[in-house]
Amino acid sequence: MKPLPPTPSHTIGPFYGHALRFPGGGDIAPPGHPDAFTLHGHVYDGQGAPVPDAIVEFWQAAPDGSLAGEPGSMRRNGVGFTGFGRVPTDPDGHYTLRTLPPGAPATPYISLCVFARGLTHHLFTRAYLSPVPDTLLASLEPERRATLIAQPEPHRTHRFDIRLQGEGETVFLDFA
């Protein structure tokens, strides 16, 4: 009997753009909110090439520091602040998220989960909006710590590049 070709469950991507569509997923902040800012960056592979078919998910505390979210927040449905977003990278490996600053008592970071071709498991990391050390940041050597700090840019923008492997590899977290 001739073997059957592999199905998507037996192969590794890129199926993310097809399977995980989330229209408007980069808009966590309500339109026109005066405190909204942009977090953007690129996803790079081990050779430093952009990954054009990755998905990046975001979770964060609300401006008041709460983590509960609101009913219906996964699809916005009229909710003012969702705390969750999902964004595909463009052909240049770039993503953009519009959100609000996470508030106290939460540490000022946004949690990220990366799905990309060649990964058998998604990767978790954090984008810190300030270098104020918490337990995680304080435990890292300065050069590794730097991979978790989003760089401020003009016009209420922060840049956070994600390097999957190689020189300057982003610190990834293990929640096993």
N, C-alpha and C positions, 0 to 999 in steps of 0.2 A: 504494500500500500504506500502511495506517495505521501510524504509528510505535508501537512497543511502549513500555509504561511503563518508567521506570528501575528497575533492580534494585538491591539494597542496595550492590553494588559501585560503582554510579554515583551514589549519594547520600551525604550526610553524616549519620550517626546520627540519633536515639539508638538504637543497636543494642547498646551495650556491656553492659547488664545481661542481655540475652538471650544474647549470644555469648560473654561472658567470665566466666561464673559461676565462683565459686571459694569454695565453702562453707567457713567457718572461716578465710578468708583474712586476717582481722584479728588472728589469734592466732599471732604468731610465737613468743612466749615459751611455754614449757611451762606448763600449768595449775599455779597455786599457787607458782610460782617466786618467792622472796623479793626478787629484784632487778628483777622486772618493773615496767615503767612504761607509761604511756599517752601516745601522741602522737595528738592529735586536732585538727580544724580544719574550716574550710569551704572550698569551692571557689566562687569568685565570677567572674562574667563581666565584660565591659568596662563594663557599666552598674552594677556592684556588686550585681547580683541573684545569689542562690544558684543553682548548677548542680545540679539534682536527679538528673541521669542520667550523671554522670561516673564513671570508674573511676580509682582511684589505686593504682599498684603501688609497692612498697617493696623495696629491697635494702639490706643492711647487713652490716658485719663482725660476726663473733661476739664474745662477751665477751673471748675470748683474742686478738682481732685478726685471726683467720684469715678468709679470704674464700672458701675452697673449698666450704663447705657440706658436707652429708652426703648419701649416696645416698638417694633417696626423699624428699628434703626439700621438693620442690615440692608434695607432697600429704600431708605430715606422716608418714603411715605409721609411727607410733611413734617418729619422730625427735624428740629433745629440743629442738633449736633449728634453725630452718629458714633464717633470713636472708632470706627472701622472703615477701611478702604481697601480696594484691590485695583491695581494698575498694571497693565501690560507695558513692557518696554517697547519703544518704537524701533524702526530699522537701525538706528544708531545706538541701541541699547539704553536709551534715556527714558526716565520715568519722571512724572511730576505729580505732587500731591498738594492740595490746598487744605489747610487745617487751622486749628486754633492751638495756642500754647497749652500744654498740659499744666494743670494747676496744683498747688500744694494740697495735701501733704505728699503728693506723688513726686518722685524724682523727675526732673525735666528731661524725659526721653520718650521716644516713640519706638515701640516694638515693631520689628519687621520680620517677615517670613518670605523666603525666596524660593520660588519654584523655577527650575531651569533645565534645559536639555542636558542630558548626561548625569543628572542628579537622581539617584534612586530614592533619596529622602530629601525633603525640603530642609532649608537651613534657617535657623533663628538668629537674629542679632538685634542690636539696639542702635538707634541714632540719638546720641545725647545732644541737647540743644545748648548746653553749657558744660564746661569742663569741671564743674563742681563734683568732686569725687563722692561716689557712694561705695558700697562694699565691693561691687564688681570692678569699677574703675580703679579703686585703690589697690586691688589685687594684681593688676597688670603692670608689666614693664612699660615705660613711657612710649616706646615706639609701637607697641601693641595697643595701648590705650588710645593713641591717636587715631586708630582705625575706627573707633566708635564715636568720635566727636564730629558732628556736622559743622561745617565751616560757614560762618555768617557771611553773607553777601549783601550788596545794597538792595533797597526796596523790599524789606521784610522777606528776605529769601535766605535759605540755608542750603548748602550743597553737601550731599552725602553719597559718595561713590561706594559701590560694593564690589570687592575683588574676591572672586570665588576661590582662587588658589594663587600660589606664587608670591612674588615680592609684594609686600604691603597687603597680604591677605587679610581680609576683614576678620575680626574675632567673631566666631560663631558659638552659640550657646548650646549645651547639651541638656535636654530636659528628660532624659531617659529615666 
